[in-house]
Amino acid sequence: MLFIMVMVVIIFLLLLMIIFVIPILNLHNPYDREKMSPFECGFDPLSKSRISFSIHFFSIMLMFLIFDIEITIILPIPMIKFMILNMSWMVMISLTMMILIIGLILEWKEGSMNWK
């Protein structure tokens, strides 16, 4: 019993020492200008707020969001196969993939995927 109490006291003292020593050894500067300023999509929040905004950046971001949502639609498709009939599953998969591929082709033909 004495051994357990001694071990608990030693562990407690080690943890207490670690809690006090790590902040002293930490070289991180929490008051750096870059760390204190919020991140606003690559724009400096301390500059003028009326500078021109790249609409192309916005459209690329929107396409990324759309393709991200498409992935969440495609991922559960194999699991749905066991819940519905094979023919209706094939029709659903074909329509979903056709809509996604047509959307991709339209964006490609429009040229909105090219970074200018």
Secondary structure, DSSP 4 states (H G I P E B T S, - for coil): -HHHHHHHHHHHHHHHHHHHHHHHH----TT-HHHHSPPBTTB-TTS-TTS---HHHHHHHHHHHHHHHHHHHHTTHHHHTTTS-HHHHHHHHHHHHHHHHHHHHHHHHHTTTS--
